[in-house]
Amino acid sequence: MVLPLLVTVPATPVAPAIDLTAESTTTTSVSQGTRHHTVRDGETIYDIAARYRVSATALLSRNHLSADEFIHPGQKLRIPGRSGESSPSSSSSKKPARSGSTRTYVVRSGDTLVGIAARHHMSVERLRSLNDLSGRFIHPGDKLRVTGTAAKPAKRATASRSTSAHKVRGGETLTGIAARYDMSVARLAKLNDLSTSEFIHPGTTLKVTGSTTSSTTTKPATKPKRTKHNTFAGRTYSDDIVDAATRNRRTLAGRDVPSRAETKAKITRIARQHGVDPSIALAISYQESGWNQRQVSVANAVGTMQVIPSSGQWASQMAGRELDLLDTDDNITAGVLLIKVLTQQADSTSDAIAGYYQGLASVESNGMYSDTKQYVANVKALRRRM
């Protein structure tokens, strides 16, 4: 789905992207003695708490965060103080000794450093040091050195939970679907015999557990009213937007639309016409709609390229004419023009793809959110097949 770009027209100079790596990871306020930490890619509250030798609960409380709240690269956190605590730089300069017996642990799907460390009665800092994991992710199959005796894992209570079906819509990712049903991504992937990095297609049916997070526990009236589904990809939309989407969906249902093969040919032709690599336009479109012009999301992202009306108006200015998003050729033209500007203004192809989903301004200010990272991975995998 194309979110509002919040970018300038090509004739206007583009502000440079924020370089998160240029910021100091830790800063100290001399006047107040308050330490701050700038979140880096891949870090969690638990990693940061372990680094500063404070509890995760204290860190969450100090920053007015809840335990289920996400943190993002570039975000600054205040570190709660501890009397007599050494600075992070001095404590990290002394690596824990690697003496003592160690054993090998093979990482399984869904494992985290925090979970592995807790299971083997180690600190996360010790586990990282023992395996030289600074700034590196772990993957299923990796072999890690651990100490201590592993605690017997508890039986999974979710094994006997009943499942229901979810039909994948354009723009959805495993991360977003898992969040909607209050599941872990690892659990959702395992339930459907998928890897956590595998891309999913619109129309695919997945098994899920639990109920959607948007469900309500209010007692229904004597005569139940049909409620609108206003939530999509973790965001909630107004009734006006949902109503407009419903109207567009009905309109397209009554129209003849090209086949997937014909749509693919149109995307290729229009992309070349505007100087855009067809492979990226084809991959984004397939991820968004499965090359289906009748696809309309709850957010009123319309057609083959899943363009929302405000982005369509912006693309119309670039095209020099009014683009009708319900028309397949115009819809593709709008999406291709947006991709063209994104690739011109983004620092990398990954950022351009992320900008199509999250909005380029948001990507530059906040970094990619977890569902955006999955979206980018999906599009890149699809692009290699085009």
C-alpha positions in Angstrom: 0.0 0.0 0.0 1.3 3.4 -0.9 1.3 5.7 2.2 1.5 9.5 1.7 5.0 10.2 0.5 5.6 13.5 2.2 8.4 14.1 -0.3 9.1 17.1 -2.5 8.6 17.3 -6.3 11.7 16.5 -8.3 12.4 20.1 -9.1 12.9 20.9 -5.4 16.2 19.9 -3.6 15.7 16.9 -1.4 16.7 17.1 2.3 19.4 14.5 3.1 18.3 11.4 4.9 19.0 11.1 8.6 22.1 9.1 9.2 21.4 7.2 12.3 24.8 5.6 12.4 26.4 9.0 12.7 24.7 9.6 16.1 26.6 8.6 19.3 25.2 5.5 20.7 25.3 6.8 24.3 25.3 10.4 25.4 25.6 11.8 28.9 24.0 15.0 30.2 26.7 16.5 32.5 24.2 18.9 34.2 21.6 16.4 35.2 23.7 13.2 35.2 21.1 11.5 33.0 22.3 8.9 30.5 20.7 8.4 27.1 20.9 5.5 24.6 20.2 5.8 20.9 18.5 2.6 19.8 20.3 0.7 17.0 18.9 -1.7 14.4 18.1 -5.1 16.0 18.2 -4.0 19.6 15.5 -4.8 22.1 14.6 -3.4 25.5 16.2 -6.5 27.1 19.5 -6.1 25.2 19.7 -2.4 26.3 18.8 -3.2 29.9 21.5 -5.9 30.0 24.1 -3.5 28.6 23.5 -0.9 31.3 22.9 -3.5 34.0 19.4 -2.3 34.9 16.2 -4.2 34.8 14.0 -4.2 31.8 11.1 -3.1 34.0 13.0 -0.1 35.2 14.0 0.9 31.7 10.4 0.6 30.5 9.2 2.6 33.4 11.8 5.3 33.0 10.7 5.9 29.4 6.9 5.5 30.0 6.8 2.4 27.7 4.7 -0.7 28.0 6.2 -4.2 27.7 4.5 -4.8 24.3 5.5 -1.5 22.8 8.1 -1.5 19.9 11.2 0.6 20.0 12.7 1.9 16.7 16.3 2.6 15.4 17.1 6.2 16.2 14.8 6.5 19.2 16.5 7.9 22.4 15.9 6.2 25.7 16.7 7.5 29.2 18.7 5.0 31.3 17.7 4.7 35.0 20.7 5.3 37.3 22.3 2.8 39.7 24.5 4.0 42.5 28.1 3.0 42.0 27.5 1.7 38.5 30.4 2.0 36.1 29.9 3.6 32.7 29.0 1.4 29.7 32.3 2.1 28.0 34.4 1.1 31.0 32.3 -2.0 31.8 32.2 -3.2 28.2 36.0 -2.7 27.7 36.5 -5.7 30.1 35.2 -8.7 28.3 34.0 -11.6 30.6 36.6 -14.3 30.8 35.9 -17.3 28.6 37.0 -19.8 31.2 34.8 -22.6 32.3 33.2 -25.4 30.4 30.9 -24.5 27.5 28.5 -26.5 25.3 27.0 -26.0 21.9 23.4 -24.9 21.4 21.8 -24.9 18.0 19.4 -22.0 17.4 15.8 -22.9 16.7 13.1 -21.0 14.9 11.7 -18.3 17.3 14.7 -18.3 19.6 16.0 -15.0 20.9 19.3 -14.1 22.7 17.3 -13.2 25.8 15.5 -16.5 25.8 18.6 -18.6 25.1 20.5 -16.7 27.9 17.7 -17.2 30.4 17.4 -20.9 29.6 21.1 -21.4 30.2 21.3 -19.1 33.3 23.6 -16.6 31.5 23.4 -12.9 31.0 22.8 -11.7 27.4 26.0 -9.7 27.6 27.9 -13.0 28.5 26.2 -14.9 25.6 27.1 -12.1 23.1 30.7 -11.9 24.3 31.2 -15.7 24.2 30.0 -15.8 20.6 31.2 -12.4 19.2 27.6 -11.4 18.5 27.9 -7.6 18.8 25.5 -6.1 16.3 24.7 -9.5 14.6 21.4 -11.3 14.4 21.0 -15.0 15.1 19.3 -17.4 12.7 17.9 -21.0 13.0 20.7 -23.5 12.6 23.4 -21.2 14.1 25.6 -22.9 16.7 26.2 -20.9 19.9 28.6 -21.5 22.8 26.6 -21.5 26.1 27.4 -22.2 29.7 25.4 -23.7 32.5 22.8 -26.4 32.3 19.8 -25.8 30.1 16.5 -25.5 31.9 13.8 -27.9 30.6 11.5 -25.9 28.4 7.9 -25.6 29.4 5.3 -27.4 27.4 3.7 -25.1 24.8 0.2 -24.2 25.9 -0.6 -23.2 22.4 -0.3 -26.6 20.9 -3.9 -27.5 21.7 -5.4 -24.2 20.8 -8.0 -24.2 18.0 -7.1 -22.6 14.7 -9.0 -20.5 12.3 -8.3 -19.4 8.7 -7.0 -16.0 7.5 -6.9 -15.1 3.8 -3.9 -13.0 3.0 -4.7 -9.6 1.4 -2.4 -7.3 -0.7 0.3 -5.7 1.4 0.0 -8.0 4.4 3.1 -9.6 5.9 3.6 -12.5 8.4 4.6 -9.9 11.0 1.4 -7.9 10.6 -0.8 -11.0 10.6 0.9 -12.4 13.7 0.4 -9.1 15.5 -3.3 -9.0 14.5 -3.9 -12.4 16.1 -1.6 -11.9 19.1 0.8 -14.6 17.9 4.5 -14.7 17.5 5.9 -14.7 13.9 7.7 -18.0 14.7 4.4 -19.6 15.8 2.5 -18.4 12.7 5.3 -19.6 10.4 5.5 -23.0 12.1 1.8 -23.5 12.0 1.8 -23.0 8.2 5.1 -24.8 7.4 6.8 -21.5 6.4 10.1 -19.9 7.3 9.9 -16.6 9.1 11.5 -14.9 6.1 9.3 -16.4 3.5 7.1 -14.1 1.4 3.3 -14.7 1.3 0.9 -14.0 -1.6 -2.5 -12.3 -1.6 -5.2 -15.0 -1.6 -3.1 -17.5 0.4 -5.0 -19.0 3.3 -3.1 -19.3 6.6 -3.9 -21.1 9.8 -4.0 -18.7 12.8 -4.8 -19.0 16.5 -6.4 -16.6 18.9 -8.8 -13.8 18.0 -8.0 -10.5 16.3 -6.7 -7.7 18.5 -9.5 -5.4 17.1 -12.2 -7.6 18.6 -14.3 -6.2 21.4 -15.7 -7.8 24.5 -18.7 -5.6 24.8 -22.0 -7.4 25.2 -23.9 -7.2 21.9 -27.3 -5.5 21.7 -30.5 -7.5 21.3 -30.3 -7.1 17.6 -26.6 -7.2 16.6 -25.4 -4.6 14.2 -22.9 -5.4 11.5 -19.6 -3.7 12.3 -17.2 -2.4 9.8 -13.7 -3.9 9.6 -11.6 -0.7 9.9 -8.2 -2.2 10.7 -5.6 -3.1 8.2 -1.8 -3.8 8.7 -2.0 -2.7 12.3 -3.6 0.7 11.5 -7.2 1.8 12.0 -9.1 3.9 9.4 -12.2 6.1 9.6 -15.6 5.0 8.4 -15.4 7.5 5.5 -12.2 5.8 4.2 -13.7 2.3 4.7 -17.0 3.4 2.9 -15.0 4.8 0.0 -13.0 1.6 -0.3 -16.3 -0.4 -0.3 -17.6 1.8 -3.2 -14.4 1.3 -5.2 -14.5 -2.4 -4.6 -18.1 -2.7 -5.9 -17.3 -0.6 -8.9 -14.3 -2.7 -9.9 -16.3 -5.9 -9.2 -18.6 -4.9 -12.1 -15.8 -4.0 -14.5 -13.8 -6.1 -16.9 -10.1 -6.1 -15.8 -7.1 -7.6 -17.5 -5.7 -11.0 -16.7 -2.6 -11.4 -14.6 -0.5 -12.0 -17.7 -2.0 -8.9 -19.4 -1.4 -6.9 -16.2 2.2 -8.0 -16.1 2.7 -6.9 -19.7 1.2 -3.5 -18.9 3.4 -3.0 -15.9 6.5 -3.9 -17.9 5.5 -1.5 -20.7 4.6 1.5 -18.5 7.6 1.1 -16.3 10.0 1.2 -19.3 8.0 4.1 -20.7 8.9 6.1 -17.6 12.4 4.9 -17.1 11.7 2.6 -14.2 13.3 -0.9 -13.9 10.3 -3.2 -14.7 11.5 -5.8 -12.1 11.0 -3.5 -9.1 7.5 -2.3 -10.4 6.5 -6.0 -11.0 7.7 -7.1 -7.6 6.0 -4.3 -5.7 2.8 -4.8 -7.6 2.7 -8.5 -7.0 3.4 -8.1 -3.3 0.7 -5.4 -3.1 -2.1 -7.0 -5.1 -1.0 -10.2 -6.9 -1.4 -8.2 -10.2 -5.1 -7.9 -9.5 -6.8 -4.6 -10.4 -9.9 -5.5 -8.4 -7.9 -5.5 -5.1 -9.0 -2.7 -2.7 -7.8 -2.6 0.9 -9.7 -1.3 3.9 -7.4 1.8 3.7 -8.8 2.4 0.2 -5.5 1.5 -1.5 -6.8 0.8 -5.0 -6.0 -1.7 -7.8 -2.9 -3.2 -9.2 -0.4 -0.9 -7.5 -2.5 -0.3 -4.3 -2.4 3.5 -4.6 -4.4 5.6 -2.1 -6.3 8.6 -3.5 -4.0 11.3 -2.0 -1.0 9.6 -3.6 -2.9 9.3 -6.8 -3.5 13.0 -6.8 0.2 13.6 -6.3 1.1 11.2 -9.1 -1.5 13.0 -11.4 0.5 16.3 -10.9 3.6 14.4 -12.1 1.7 12.9 -15.1 0.3 16.3 -16.1 -3.3 14.8 -16.2 -5.9 13.4 -13.9 -5.2 9.7 -13.3 -8.2 7.4 -12.6 -7.0 4.8 -10.1 -9.9 2.5 -11.1 -8.5 2.3 -14.7 -5.7 -0.3 -14.9 -3.3 1.7 -17.1 -3.7 4.8 -15.0 -3.4 2.9 -11.7 -0.1 1.3 -13.0 1.1 4.8 -14.2 0.5 6.3 -10.7 2.4 3.5 -9.0 5.3 3.6 -11.4 5.6 7.4 -11.1 5.7 7.0 -7.3 8.4 4.3 -7.6 10.4 6.6 -9.9 10.5 9.5 -7.4 11.2 7.1 -4.5 14.2 5.6 -6.3 15.5 9.1 -7.1 15.2 10.4 -3.6 16.0 7.3 -1.4 19.5 6.4 -0.4 19.1 2.8 -1.5 16.8 0.5 -3.4 15.7 -1.0 0.0 14.7 2.5 1.3 12.8 3.1 -1.9 10.8 -0.1 -1.5 10.3 0.6 2.2 9.1 4.1 1.2 6.3 2.6 -1.0 5.0 0.8 2.1 5.8 3.0 5.1 6.3 6.4 3.5 9.8 7.7 2.7 9.7 10.5 5.3 8.9 8.0 8.0 11.6 5.6 6.9 14.2 8.4 6.9 13.0 9.7 10.4 12.3 6.4 12.2 14.0 3.7 10.2 12.1 0.7 8.9 9.5 -0.8 11.2 9.6 -4.6 11.7 6.7 -5.2 9.2 8.4 -2.9 6.7 11.6 -5.0 6.9 9.6 -8.1 6.0 7.8 -6.3 3.2 11.2 -5.2 1.7 12.5 -8.8 2.0 9.4 -10.1 0.2 9.7 -7.6 -2.6 13.4 -8.3 -3.1 12.8 -12.1 -3.2 10.0 -11.5 -5.8 12.2 -9.2 -7.8 14.8 -11.9 -8.3 12.2 -14.1 -9.9 10.9 -11.4 -12.4 
